[in-house]
């Protein structure tokens, strides 16, 4: 199946964000292009982004840090992560207002971001926020620059990688689920990298390459199921996206992940959304099922088991990088 037919399918999307991202990220169109301007202008008028922007406007939401964070995964924190993927920037007043409060409420004394502490950053939160804020256009904001320096300070001293779970001792553990720093580096302009950042990103990438993006402990099925939104959760599509964006497309150790990507491609050239919830059997998933009134609410854009525009768009970007 030629990619052009799949690209045309994406361009016919009723989601202006998808159309905009295809034009700019797949086809390389300039922001001055008339089709790009049209698609960009429609992002705030209808579709996923418009719906989520509407949820960000009530001012009372922003007066309480807990309400920015909870309930997972529909509170403003989580919506902002998705909005950063949908082509919006700080030029949108509602986005800028939300991000200014976001940074103020979550910044920690050590340079990271956290929903749980004023003093110590949390790895996954810092990684997610740094990535989203760069995409929104805040790469030069002091709190964002400090976050990237925080990644250098908190990387494991055992040869690279990070761990989300070592509160008070970030430098000890490391695991593949702690992917957010590399995803942030993947979008951070290279000219802004310090020598320490270059070293941290390189050691972090090597940690993933040594494991083929998936080998750590016993086989963990959610890593092989493509999903969106990502939020905290890792899978091989997530890994391929940041690793190829970081420039490792030709590394042979990506072989298994690339073969899985191609294997999952449908006969019509598209990719399905494998799962809305990566692992319903993990502790959080079990809690959600047992407490439907107080557990997490998963933000869903597309239906599991059906062709996914967001998964297909990401897969095509990865394939383009591999061919370059």
Secondary structure, DSSP 4 states (H G I P E B T S, - for coil): --HHHHHHHHHT-S-HHHHHHIIIIIS---TTSHHHHHHHHHTTTSSHHHHHHHHH--GGGGG-HHHHH-STTTSHHHHHHHHHHTT--TTSHHHHHHHHHHHHHHB-TTS-B-SS-SSS--HHHHHHHHHHHHHHT-TTSHHHHHHHHHHHHHS-TTTS---SS-TT-TTT---TT--HHHHHHHHS-GGG--HHHHHHHHHHHHHHHHTTTT-SSS--GGGGS-BSS-TT---HHHHHHHHHHTT-TT-GGGHHHHHHHHHT--TTS--B--BSSS-TTSHHHHHHHH-TTTS-----SS-TTSB-HHHHHHHHHHHHHHH-
